[in-house]
Every structure is written in structure tokens, then in C-alpha cells.
Amino acid sequence: MSETILFLAHTEVDGSLSRVALEALAASISLNGLLVAGLIGADVQAAANGIGGCGARRFLGVAGEGFAASCYGADAAAVEALVRAAQATIVIAPQTSRFARCLAGVAQRLGGRIDTHVTNVASGPKVTRWYYRQRMEAVVERVQRPWFLLVESGTAPVWEGAPGAASLELIPVEVSPRTRVAGRQAPKAEQQTIRPDAKLLFVAGAGWTKKQADGAAHIDDAARLILGFLSATGASLGSSKSLVDLSGEGQAVLPFLSHMNQVGQTGSTPRHPKGLSTCCHGEEPHVVGWRFIRERRAVNLDANCGWSRGKADVLYVADAFAVIERVNAMLAERGVH
Ligand SMILES: Cc1cc2nc3c(=O)[nH]c(=O)nc-3n(C[C@H](O)[C@H](O)[C@H](O)COP(=O)(O)OP(=O)(O)OC[C@H]3O[C@@H](n4cnc5c(N)ncnc54)[C@H](O)[C@@H]3O)c2cc1C
């Protein structure tokens, strides 16, 4: 059966499409079906032009101030209208928090099915996803249509085709007056330490808060070094469970860390190309969260830590305080801030 593939995306604050949206576009094209693009946002013409050369037969849009920010009612109505207008059998969208919130509801409304956290889309269509905290991988096929797929970031190549003037068909959609977006509050980009698109994952372990060779803990130095490294490199900050649990034990903590940063069995499994672990022992429940990190390095005082047992490509047996102090100085010398 020939499928009609709706590539679905929402614009960012500046009207562009995110990196993960362009990955979802590449996944949509790879199915070789009848491709339709569906965009949601305050104004979607620039985004449509940006992907003008993607080969879509139609460019559909739902636009207006009511669609600028994430809002369940407006987004669900917009997606429903786009799926109906495209007569889509497969809907491929990026796994953003905005779509994760509303697409399951739309799938239900349209009598379809949804699979989230998809890591591969292949002809068939067959989709790959992980279950049971990334321990089991399954390849799924479904007969129900429309079939909604939310594609994880970092799992498909970013679409890099040519832009072009897109002839946009705008679909009118009423915004429900019941919900009104009064404003948007988000931490400043430099305060946001979880950065899924970063090339490097920097993990801080509990060692940063432990007594050091002089018999004292150096929390302020740890915070300065970690934040200095993050601001110079744009790396994403991960943490071990022990470090984020410390606050519950009444110990001195690094204030910019929360359970959201935790990587591992009971934390996240991020997908950065490289990872650098510091002051973290590298125990299995933590390292299992590194399974998608392709190149791994660790800094630990202990030559027998978990990383030395085949879990890291390179282990530097060294004092992370001294190493990161020196790395930050070298970055500053090179003018990287
Ligand atoms: C069911 C279950 C689920 C779990 N889930 C997770 C999970 O999701 N994520 C997770 O992280 N853990 C998880 N754990 C806990 C995990 O087993 C470890 O206890 C935890 O990862 C240890 O954290 P850590 O390595 O930061 O701390 P520690 O074990 O205290 O290690 C600190 C390390 O810092 C090093 N160090 C100290 N000072 C320095 C210095 N100056 N320079 C360099 N190195 C230094 C030390 O040598 C040591 O290796 C789970 C455990 C269980 C039982």
C-alpha cells in the first residue's frame, strides 16, 4: 500500500525549524511515500521555504498567534486539521515536549495509533523503539492508520537539502477560547544545563563534593569549574544519581543540578556523540545510561574505577579539579568563552 506521509513540525520562537524537526523530515523522506509537509506556528512561511526543496507534494500550514506557543487544545486541533487535509496514513513528527503532550490525544481522536521515542524508521514501514528502560529493542509494524511516530533526536541525519519558495496552503483552525497562553517563562539559555543537541555530554559525579587530598570538600571550586566548562563548551550537563541525591541527605550540593540531570538506569539515556565523565565511579546502573554515547572518556583518581573495565575508551587517572582547571584555562587562552 502506498502511504501518504505527513511530516509534521512546529516552528521555534524565531520561526525556524529545530534540528530534531529536520531529522524527522529526513526520516519522512526515507519512506519514499507521498510526502506532505504540515507546519504549525505563528507564521510558517519562512519555515516552509526553508524546506522548499524537500520534495513534498503539498505544504500545509496552520498559522496565527494562537499557535505560537505550546497549548494542548490549539495544537491538537491544528494537527487534526493537518492530518485530515493531507489524508495522511503515516504522521512523522519530532519527539519534542510540545508534540509529546498532544499527539497521543490526536491519534485517539482520529482512531489511529502512536509510537513514541522512535529511533529508526525503515521501509515497510517498520519502526524501531526501545522498551523497559532501553534494555530491549523492538521493531514494530502496525496495520492501523493513521500511525503517528515521534522520532527521537540524534537518531536520523539532519535534512540538508535546498530551500525554495513553497506554495503554502493555510488551513483555518479555530483556537479554543478556554485556554489562553498568558506568557512564556523559561530559564535563560546559559542557565539551561540540559542541552540535547550538544556535541558533548559532561557528567559530574559525587566525587566533586567529597573530601579531597587536603581533607576538605571544595564545593565552590567544583561549581565554578563545572559551570566554566559548560559555558565555554556548550556541553550538556549530566550527573550521577549519588550526586543529585545528596540534597536529600542534607549534604552540601551543587545548586544547578536536579534529578533531571541524572543519567542512568533510573535516569536518562541521552544521545550525544561524545561524553566526558568526571568524579563519577562508572558503576553499571549509571553507565547503562551511556549506551548511545559513542565516544567515552572519564577522569577519575581511581585506576580501578568502573570506567577502567571496558566502559570508557580513555580513562585519565587524574584529579578532575586540576584537569578541568587546566582545560578551562586552555579554552580561555583560545578565546572560547
Ligand atoms: C536500582 C538502582 C538504580 C540506580 N540508578 C542509577 C542511575 O540512574 N544513575 C546513576 O548514576 N546511578 C544509579 N544508581 C547508583 C549507582 O549504582 C552508583 O551508586 C552511583 O552512580 C554512584 O555515583 P558516583 O559515581 O557519582 O559516586 P561515587 O560512587 O561516590 O564515586 C565518586 C567517584 O569520584 C572519584 N573522585 C573523587 N574525587 C575525585 C577527583 N578529585 N578527581 C577525580 N575523581 C574523583 C572517586 O574516585 C569515585 O570513583 C542506581 C543504583 C541502584 C541500586
The ligand as an SDF file (V2000), in Angstrom:
LIG
                    3D

 53 58  0  0  0  0  0  0  0  0999 V2000
   18.2540    0.2160   41.3270 C   0  0  0  0  0  0  0  0  0  0  0  0
   19.3610    1.2220   41.1650 C   0  0  0  0  0  0  0  0  0  0  0  0
   19.2700    2.1890   40.1980 C   0  0  0  0  0  0  0  0  0  0  0  0
   20.2820    3.1200   40.0360 C   0  0  0  0  0  0  0  0  0  0  0  0
   20.1680    4.0670   39.0360 N   0  0  0  0  0  0  0  0  0  0  0  0
   21.1990    4.9240   38.8280 C   0  0  0  0  0  0  0  0  0  0  0  0
   21.1350    5.8980   37.7850 C   0  0  0  0  0  0  0  0  0  0  0  0
   20.1470    6.0010   37.0400 O   0  0  0  0  0  0  0  0  0  0  0  0
   22.1740    6.7300   37.6240 N   0  0  0  0  0  0  0  0  0  0  0  0
   23.2830    6.6960   38.4460 C   0  0  0  0  0  0  0  0  0  0  0  0
   24.2060    7.4970   38.2440 O   0  0  0  0  0  0  0  0  0  0  0  0
   23.3590    5.8000   39.4400 N   0  0  0  0  0  0  0  0  0  0  0  0
   22.3430    4.9410   39.6700 C   0  0  0  0  0  0  0  0  0  0  0  0
   22.4190    4.0490   40.6990 N   0  0  0  0  0  0  0  0  0  0  0  0
   23.5150    4.2370   41.6710 C   0  0  0  0  0  0  0  0  0  0  0  0
   24.8530    3.6930   41.1920 C   0  0  0  0  0  0  0  0  0  0  0  0
   24.9230    2.3150   41.4730 O   0  0  0  0  0  0  0  0  0  0  0  0
   26.0060    4.4170   41.9180 C   0  0  0  0  0  0  0  0  0  0  0  0
   25.7860    4.3760   43.3020 O   0  0  0  0  0  0  0  0  0  0  0  0
   26.1730    5.8920   41.5360 C   0  0  0  0  0  0  0  0  0  0  0  0
   26.1960    6.0270   40.1170 O   0  0  0  0  0  0  0  0  0  0  0  0
   27.4840    6.3870   42.1210 C   0  0  0  0  0  0  0  0  0  0  0  0
   27.6410    7.7400   41.8270 O   0  0  0  0  0  0  0  0  0  0  0  0
   29.0860    8.3780   41.6940 P   0  0  0  0  0  0  0  0  0  0  0  0
   29.9220    7.5330   40.8070 O   0  0  0  0  0  0  0  0  0  0  0  0
   28.9300    9.8200   41.3040 O   0  0  0  0  0  0  0  0  0  0  0  0
   29.6080    8.4140   43.1970 O   0  0  0  0  0  0  0  0  0  0  0  0
   30.7070    7.5600   43.9640 P   0  0  0  0  0  0  0  0  0  0  0  0
   30.4510    6.1010   43.8310 O   0  0  0  0  0  0  0  0  0  0  0  0
   30.7860    8.1450   45.3250 O   0  0  0  0  0  0  0  0  0  0  0  0
   32.0530    7.8580   43.1620 O   0  0  0  0  0  0  0  0  0  0  0  0
   32.7340    9.0710   43.2290 C   0  0  0  0  0  0  0  0  0  0  0  0
   33.9780    8.9190   42.3830 C   0  0  0  0  0  0  0  0  0  0  0  0
   34.6460   10.1690   42.3500 O   0  0  0  0  0  0  0  0  0  0  0  0
   36.0350    9.8960   42.2820 C   0  0  0  0  0  0  0  0  0  0  0  0
   36.7330   11.1250   42.7060 N   0  0  0  0  0  0  0  0  0  0  0  0
   36.6890   11.7550   43.9110 C   0  0  0  0  0  0  0  0  0  0  0  0
   37.4270   12.8890   43.8620 N   0  0  0  0  0  0  0  0  0  0  0  0
   37.9450   12.9570   42.6250 C   0  0  0  0  0  0  0  0  0  0  0  0
   38.7890   13.8940   41.9650 C   0  0  0  0  0  0  0  0  0  0  0  0
   39.2890   14.9650   42.5830 N   0  0  0  0  0  0  0  0  0  0  0  0
   39.1130   13.6670   40.6710 N   0  0  0  0  0  0  0  0  0  0  0  0
   38.6500   12.5700   40.0080 C   0  0  0  0  0  0  0  0  0  0  0  0
   37.8400   11.6610   40.5840 N   0  0  0  0  0  0  0  0  0  0  0  0
   37.4970   11.8510   41.8750 C   0  0  0  0  0  0  0  0  0  0  0  0
   36.2240    8.7170   43.2140 C   0  0  0  0  0  0  0  0  0  0  0  0
   37.4450    8.0320   42.8930 O   0  0  0  0  0  0  0  0  0  0  0  0
   34.9890    7.8790   42.9140 C   0  0  0  0  0  0  0  0  0  0  0  0
   35.2480    6.9330   41.8980 O   0  0  0  0  0  0  0  0  0  0  0  0
   21.4130    3.1120   40.8770 C   0  0  0  0  0  0  0  0  0  0  0  0
   21.5160    2.1220   41.8520 C   0  0  0  0  0  0  0  0  0  0  0  0
   20.5090    1.1870   42.0170 C   0  0  0  0  0  0  0  0  0  0  0  0
   20.6530    0.1590   43.0790 C   0  0  0  0  0  0  0  0  0  0  0  0
  1  2  1  0
  2  3  1  0
  2 52  2  0
  3  4  2  0
  4  5  1  0
  4 50  1  0
  5  6  2  0
  6  7  1  0
  6 13  1  0
  7  8  2  0
  7  9  1  0
  9 10  1  0
 10 11  2  0
 10 12  1  0
 12 13  2  0
 13 14  1  0
 14 15  1  0
 14 50  1  0
 15 16  1  0
 16 17  1  0
 16 18  1  0
 18 19  1  0
 18 20  1  0
 20 21  1  0
 20 22  1  0
 22 23  1  0
 23 24  1  0
 24 25  2  0
 24 26  1  0
 24 27  1  0
 27 28  1  0
 28 29  2  0
 28 30  1  0
 28 31  1  0
 31 32  1  0
 32 33  1  0
 33 34  1  0
 33 48  1  0
 34 35  1  0
 35 36  1  0
 35 46  1  0
 36 37  1  0
 36 45  1  0
 37 38  2  0
 38 39  1  0
 39 40  1  0
 39 45  2  0
 40 41  1  0
 40 42  2  0
 42 43  1  0
 43 44  2  0
 44 45  1  0
 46 47  1  0
 46 48  1  0
 48 49  1  0
 50 51  2  0
 51 52  1  0
 52 53  1  0
M  END
$$$$
